[in-house]
Amino acid sequence: MDRELLIEEPTFKAIRTERYLYAEHKSGAKELYDLQNDPYELQSLHADPGYAAVKAELASRLHQLRTCAGSSCRVYEPDPTGKCAAMKERAAAARADGIIFASASFCDPALLDRPMLRAGAEAADIPCIAFQFAENTGQFQQFREQAGTFADSIKLWGGA
């Protein structure tokens, strides 16, 4: 799946990805919407057998996100070797064709980790690019253009 958002309300719990919204209500009712084809959430697909695998995956992820605690929820990896290996796993999980590392010049931890993370991406043959920026300098248009060029190069010449 893609980037996920956990939604917890008093009467329901849900997970939203870029494409889908899956909800479980306290009443036992379940909903599944394909946001790409139904952005206004008018037709629930929870009973459609064609979406059974999507529903099962989202239900599992919702349960994982709601029940994780402590180290099982952490993304931080203290081991440098683990940092390198994590890049391949995270790119695969996100179905990413490339990685953009962006960090503020004042953000020391991100700047210290970036060489290890980039080495992990490169070792896994995942295209990557890195940006460092200073706040309030108007550099974002430049980064937007460079990121667009990077994405286009992956489309044209292949990626991971």
Buried (B, 14 or more C-beta within 10 A) or exposed (E): BEEBEBBEEEEBBBBBBEEBBBBBEEEEEBBBBBBEEEEEEEEBBBEEEEBEEBBEBBBEBBEBBEEEEEEEEEEEBEEBEEBBBBBBEBBEEEEBBBBBBBBEEEBEEBBEBBEBBBBBBBEBEBBBBBBBBEEEEEEEEEBEEEBEEBBEBBEEEEBB
